[in-house]
């Protein structure tokens, strides 16, 4: 069932219930009012007749004559007056249409006013005291044809009004729900136009204040993320293909040249060494691509161990110096770092080692003196590691781009590399609930600050 149909039915149900309850209430209180008004007329009739008979001492014929000339006489009016011995001393009910009931007479005798129905007649009984010892029972009955006719007409009117109202409510509900759901229909039509090749399209957000506007705004943000993701994926595939094609083409060319004619052992060794270098480059690139995939899937929730950042830095430093004799790595721990708890976070040791290795290696690689200065300092609930060099620096317009996969600044094109390192570093740091800041100026070196929020898993 469509939402519009469901809303219309709900609208109809609510409106119908309200109309039925309102109609029932109107009819119920109208019936109560008619009965109360008719009771008062019966009481007034009984009181007047009793006064004429018992106090004015008029005889029955005179009273009947007065009643016949009374314009306010009730329909089928019957008056019965009994003495204390239940003897009838006056009656206009010559055909005995009103039956005297013992229980009713007893209730009247006790001083209560009694109203009851007998077939079409509505009867009111009350006690009339002429003196302390003289008490009379007065019964007044009549048929309220006029009041019941008005109620019948009211019932028909209310029924017609209910039916017409239900029809109007149904039409109004259908139109209202259609108007209310129109923004959603517009969103659906717009979404159907969006595909992989048209992710640049956006949904009209309207005033962006109601729920539909907020939904459209949220969807547009998601489209922006998807568009960015598709663009990055497309660029990633293109760059990865280019990076892989270059060494593969070189390997293929070298092997083809080798296969053209016989060569000396030294020539074979030279070519094989070149092929091995290109192969290592491919292996390194493949490892980095796998690392990008891993860091993209990881998150802080997957880390379940405490690691000391300073120990990882020293291990990384020792490994880099072991394989790069010309590197110089200076480290300095600020006085603000007082104990190991200020350098302990929840994370993955191997991933942090990869990040620190890339940052230190870049500093040494792009500096003429191959030197990187590493500083550690702490404040409040954060721990910072600074990597500073005096190398070639990064142009101002490329500072943000260097964290994109395969992007290399224009002044670094002459240095070996793939442009993946900093993107991996950024992803690893963010996965550890940290952030990375870069300050650099072309020709004046680069300073990268990594900030971690201290967090530890309680050890049991």
Beta strands, then each sheet from edge to edge (+ up, - down):
strand 1: 78-82
strand 2: 88-91
strand 3: 114-118
strand 4: 121-129
strand 5: 135-142
strand 6: 306-308
strand 7: 328-333
strand 8: 344-346
strand 9: 371-379
strand 10: 382-389
strand 11: 435-440
strand 12: 446-453
sheet 1: 2+ 1- 5+ 4- 3+
sheet 2: 6+ 8-
sheet 3: 7+ 9+ 10- 12+ 11-
end
